[in-house]
Amino acid sequence: MQFIATHDGGEVAIMAARETLILESVLSRDVLKNPDFHPAVRLLREVEAANEAREARAEEAGRASA
């Protein structure tokens, strides 16, 4: 995982697809074990949203190059 500083002082984590899948699996397991643990639920939603956005960009790039 790599972290990139943003112009507003924040950071963005850049992960390989394998790392993302592992993180998503771990978060899913934690959510199933502790459904009331809100940070895990929030993080899982953010990971899923990032994956969906990445897939949409990949599909769009594939259509644009076709």
URSULFEN-V785275 format. One line per field, one symbol per residue. psi: psi as a letter, one per 30 degrees, with the letter a starting at -180 (. if undefined). A space follows every 10 residues. Layout:
# URSULFEN-V785275
psi->???
This chain:
# URSULFEN-V785275
psi->kkkkklfgfa lkkklleeee eeeeeeeeee eeeifgieee eeeeeeeeee eeeeeeeeee eeeef.
